[in-house]
């Protein structure tokens, strides 16, 4: 098959898919299509590629309005960015056709379209993970478990927390938990600091439930450190992508400009609201 004939064939297929053929051209092409299995295959390949990102492919999902993540996915697939991906793939394919000067060019073109469709399917499978990762990216950006307020800087050698702090910073979390649980006293002036490190130790040991309980206790204290509890609970909710609970913590933090990491919480809120 000559290059000129192949190019004309591809132009006809594209015109047929886009619905821009005249009535006469359409009749002639459909007659050829009916009797040419190879042509049918080429049309199917190009239609599959072009339609992968079109909105009507997702029409059957339109009634599931309660599925927030599904709606995000649908909105993304409808966006100009992803529709343009489909068009760009086809344009690259057209350019590819003009450059290849081989006798088996037609088979190479079919292989290209098959590979492009496979890449499209892979992208569609990956999109939910890319979309859902946004909340976790806030966690990655703002997690500060290694920079809890230190009493070492206060040079208070009488504070019981210093040994527990050292255990935590040495990543001896189990020992830190045992230490704090054995030594913490609600009447200790550094009780709120101990709760901070105890909650963080539980989190590092993947005991999220105990971490939340510890920070809930911290929040009930009448200390300047109580707002730290909101922040670290926020981080844990972001980690598991619980946007609803994360928003609750953000609201509590933003209720007072003096709360810990007020500015950071505001940035996270703006990011979540823009999604």
NORMO-V890833 format. One record per pair of residues at least 12 apart in sequence whose ideal C-beta (glycine too) atoms are under 10 Angstrom apart, sorted by the first residue. I is the first residue (numbers start at 1). GAP is how many residues later the second one is. D is the distance in whole Angstrom. If there is no record, write none. Layout:
i = <I;I>
gap = <GAP;GAP>
d = <D;D>
//
This chain:
i = <1;1;1;1;1;2;3;3;3;3;3;3;5;6;6;6;6;6;6;7;7;7;9;9;9;9;9;9;9;9;10;10;10;10;10;10;10;10;11;12;12;12;12;12;12;12;12;13;13;13;13;13;13;13;13;14;14;14;14;14;15;16;16;16;16;16;16;16;17;17;17;17;17;17;17;18;29;38;38;41;41;42;42;42;42;44;45;45;45;45;45;45;45;45;46;46;46;46;46;46;48;48;48;48;48;48;49;49;49;49;49;49;49;49;49;49;49;49;50;50;50;50;50;50;50;51;51;52;52;52;52;52;52;52;52;52;52;52;52;53;53;53;53;53;53;53;53;53;53;53;53;53;53;53;54;54;54;54;54;55;55;55;55;57;57;57;58;58;58;58;58;59;61;61;62;68;68;68;69;69;69;69;70;70;72;72;72;72;72;72;73;73;73;73;73;73;75;75;76;76;76;76;77;77;77;82;82;82;82;85;85;85;86;86;89;89;89;89;89;89;90;90;92;92;93;93;93;93;93;94;96;96;96;96;97;97;100;131;132;133;134;134;134;134;134;135;135;135;135;135;135;135;135;135;135;135;135;136;136;136;136;137;137;138;138;138;138;138;138;138;138;138;138;138;138;138;139;139;139;139;139;139;139;139;139;139;140;140;141;141;141;141;141;142;142;142;142;142;142;142;142;142;143;143;143;143;143;143;144;144;144;144;144;144;145;145;145;145;145;145;145;145;146;146;146;146;148;148;148;148;148;148;148;148;148;148;149;149;149;149;149;149;149;149;149;150;150;150;150;150;151;151;151;151;151;151;152;152;152;154;154;156;156;158;158;159;159;159;159;159;160;160;160;160;160;160;160;160;160;160;160;161;161;161;161;161;161;161;161;161;161;161;161;161;161;161;162;162;163;163;163;163;163;164;164;164;164;164;164;164;164;164;164;164;164;164;164;164;165;165;165;165;165;165;165;166;167;167;167;167;168;168;168;168;168;168;168;169;171;171;172;173;173;173;173;173;173;173;173;173;174;174;174;175;176;176;176;176;176;176;176;177;177;177;177;177;177;177;177;177;178;179;179;179;179;180;180;180;180;180;180;180;180;180;180;181;181;181;184;184;186;186;189;190;190;191;191;191;191;191;192;192;192;192;192;192;192;192;192;192;193;193;193;193;194;194;195;195;195;195;195;195;195;195;195;195;195;195;195;196;196;196;196;196;196;196;197;198;198;198;198;198;198;198;199;199;199;199;199;199;199;199;199;199;199;199;199;200;200;200;200;200;201;202;202;203;203;203;203;203;208;208;208;208;211;211;211;211;212;212;212;212;212;212;214;214;214;215;215;215;215;215;215;215;215;215;215;216;216;217;218;218;218;219;219;224;224;224;225;226;226;227;227;227;227;227;227;227;227;227;227;228;228;228;229;229;229;230;230;230;230;230;230;230;230;230;230;230;230;230;231;231;231;231;231;231;231;231;231;231;232;232;232;233;233;233;233;233;233;234;234;234;234;234;234;234;234;234;234;234;235;235;235;236;237;237;238;238;238;243;243;246;246;246;246;247;247;247;247;249;249;250;250;250;250;250;250;250;251;251;252;253;253;253;253;254;254>
gap = <37;102;103;104;105;103;94;95;97;98;99;102;101;91;92;94;99;100;103;87;90;91;23;27;29;30;33;88;97;100;32;36;83;84;87;88;96;99;83;13;16;17;20;21;27;30;31;16;20;26;29;30;32;33;34;29;32;36;76;80;14;13;14;17;23;27;30;31;26;29;30;32;33;34;73;32;14;68;72;69;72;64;67;68;71;69;64;65;66;67;68;69;71;72;44;47;63;67;70;71;65;66;68;69;72;73;37;40;41;44;63;64;65;67;68;69;70;71;33;36;37;39;40;67;70;35;69;25;30;33;34;37;64;65;67;68;69;71;72;23;24;25;26;28;29;30;31;32;33;34;36;67;70;71;23;24;28;29;32;19;22;23;28;17;20;67;12;15;16;19;20;15;12;13;12;175;176;207;59;62;63;172;58;61;55;56;59;60;62;203;51;54;55;57;58;59;56;200;51;52;54;55;46;47;50;38;41;42;45;34;35;38;30;34;23;24;27;28;30;31;23;26;20;24;16;19;20;22;23;15;12;13;16;20;12;15;12;144;109;108;107;109;137;138;141;102;103;104;105;106;107;108;111;133;136;137;140;102;103;104;105;101;134;96;97;100;101;103;105;108;126;129;130;131;133;134;95;96;97;98;99;100;101;102;107;129;98;99;97;123;126;127;130;89;92;93;96;119;122;123;125;126;60;89;92;93;95;96;56;87;88;91;117;120;23;54;55;56;58;59;87;90;22;23;25;54;17;20;21;45;48;49;51;52;80;84;16;43;44;47;48;75;76;79;111;12;15;19;43;47;13;14;39;42;43;46;13;14;17;36;39;33;34;31;32;29;30;31;34;35;19;20;22;23;24;25;28;30;31;33;34;18;19;22;23;27;28;29;30;31;32;33;34;35;36;37;28;31;12;13;16;17;20;12;13;14;15;16;17;18;19;20;26;29;30;33;34;37;14;15;25;28;29;31;32;13;12;13;30;34;12;28;29;30;32;33;36;28;30;33;29;24;27;28;29;30;31;32;33;34;27;30;31;26;21;22;24;25;26;28;29;20;21;24;25;27;28;30;33;37;23;15;18;19;22;13;14;15;16;17;18;19;21;22;34;13;17;20;13;14;31;35;34;33;35;26;27;30;32;34;25;26;29;30;31;32;33;34;36;37;25;30;32;35;20;24;19;20;21;22;23;24;25;26;28;30;31;33;34;18;19;22;29;32;33;36;17;12;13;15;16;17;19;20;12;13;14;15;16;17;18;19;29;30;33;34;37;14;15;28;32;35;13;12;13;12;29;32;33;36;28;29;31;32;21;22;24;25;17;20;21;24;25;33;15;18;19;13;14;15;16;17;18;19;20;21;34;13;17;12;12;14;15;14;33;34;35;36;35;33;34;25;26;28;29;31;32;33;34;35;38;31;32;33;20;23;31;18;19;20;21;22;23;24;25;26;29;30;31;35;18;19;21;22;28;29;30;31;33;34;17;28;29;12;13;15;16;19;20;12;13;14;15;16;18;19;27;30;31;34;14;26;33;13;12;13;12;30;34;29;32;19;22;23;26;21;22;25;26;16;19;14;15;16;18;19;22;23;14;18;13;12;13;15;16;12;15>
d = <10;9;10;8;6;10;8;8;9;7;10;7;10;7;10;10;6;6;8;9;7;7;10;10;10;8;7;10;9;10;8;8;9;7;6;10;10;8;9;8;9;6;9;10;9;10;9;9;9;8;6;6;9;6;9;10;7;9;8;8;8;6;8;8;10;7;9;9;7;6;6;10;6;9;9;9;9;8;9;7;10;8;8;7;8;9;9;6;10;9;4;7;9;7;7;8;10;6;10;9;8;9;9;5;8;10;7;6;7;8;10;6;9;5;5;10;9;6;10;6;8;9;6;10;10;8;10;9;9;9;6;9;9;7;10;4;7;9;7;10;6;9;9;10;5;5;9;6;4;9;9;7;9;8;9;9;10;7;8;8;7;5;9;10;8;10;9;8;5;6;8;10;9;6;8;8;10;10;7;7;6;10;9;10;9;9;5;8;9;7;9;6;6;10;6;9;9;10;6;9;9;6;10;8;7;10;8;9;8;10;8;8;9;7;9;9;5;9;8;7;9;8;9;8;7;6;7;10;7;10;8;8;6;10;6;8;9;9;6;8;9;10;8;8;6;9;6;9;9;4;8;6;7;9;9;7;9;7;7;9;6;9;9;9;9;5;10;10;10;8;9;9;5;10;6;8;9;6;9;9;4;5;9;9;9;9;9;9;9;9;9;9;9;9;9;7;8;8;6;9;8;7;10;9;6;10;8;8;10;9;9;8;8;9;9;10;6;10;7;7;8;8;10;8;10;9;8;8;9;8;6;6;10;6;8;9;9;10;7;7;9;10;7;8;9;9;6;8;9;10;10;6;7;6;10;10;7;8;9;9;10;9;8;10;9;8;8;5;8;9;9;9;10;5;8;8;7;7;10;10;7;9;8;8;9;8;10;5;9;10;5;5;10;9;7;10;9;10;10;9;6;10;8;5;9;9;5;5;10;10;7;9;10;9;7;6;8;8;10;10;10;8;9;9;6;9;6;9;9;8;9;10;5;9;7;6;8;9;10;7;9;10;8;5;8;9;5;5;10;10;8;9;7;9;7;8;9;4;10;9;9;9;7;5;7;9;7;9;9;10;9;9;9;9;9;10;5;8;10;6;4;10;7;10;9;10;7;10;10;7;9;9;9;10;10;9;9;7;8;9;9;6;5;9;4;8;4;7;8;9;10;9;7;9;10;9;6;7;10;6;4;9;10;7;9;8;9;9;8;9;8;7;6;6;8;8;9;9;9;10;5;9;9;9;5;8;8;4;5;9;8;7;9;8;6;9;9;9;9;10;7;10;9;6;9;9;8;8;7;9;6;10;8;8;8;8;10;6;9;9;6;7;9;10;8;9;10;8;4;8;9;5;5;10;10;8;10;7;8;8;9;8;9;8;8;9;10;9;8;9;9;8;7;9;7;8;4;4;8;8;10;9;5;8;9;9;9;9;5;8;9;5;5;10;9;10;7;7;9;8;8;10;10;6;8;5;5;9;8;7;9;9;10;8;9;9;5;9;10;6;9;9;4;6;9;7;8;9;7;8;9;10;10;9;6;9;10;8;9;6;9;10;8;9;7;9;7;7;9;8;10;10;5;8;6;5;8;10;9;8;9;4;8;9;9;6;7>
//
